[in-house]
């Protein structure tokens, strides 16, 4: 039974499949940087820096100044949807955006990629908290030309690897064909169609 695909195509497909497997394993073992984790850390650092700014300038005591700061953060931050300052009892003192309507309570006060909470302390006592609600992070598997992602990487490796493997293998196989070809046959073709071949001489 004749094979549909040539050995060159089958070898190229096998190499591309092996490369994609390595990429997926690197993603599974987190050798490739985790975009979600990095984004969460950056958002937490942003909120903590904002908290330090508010407490160091005593803006917490001046609610009008705090409101101006939060309004500026929401207006200028492309991924910031809302922000609020709460007191120790959990009541909102000042907010920017529809914070109370869309804020989700976090168990144990742990932050997520969308809802980040930074407590404010006076000594050892928590006297309030700054909350910032961010836009949802795109899935790492979503295909996006702006943010990249695993799917974009897999597509690039698939098409780029297939083209690269195909041309390299084709040139390599052609070189091997010239090496393993019978020297007598090569000489006969060089002399012309009427020249006797090495196979005829041996017979």
Secondary structure, DSSP 4 states (H G I P E B T S, - for coil): ---SS-HHHHHHHHHHHHHHHHHHHHHHTT-S--HHHHHHHHHHHHHHHHHHHHHHTTTTT-HHHHHHHHHHHHHH-TTEEEEEEEETTS-EEEEESSHHHH--PPGGG---SSEEEEEEEETTEEEEEEEEEEPPPPPTTS-BTTTB-HHHHHHHHHHHHHHHHHHHHHHHHHHHHHHHS-HHHHHHHHH-TTSPPHHHHH-
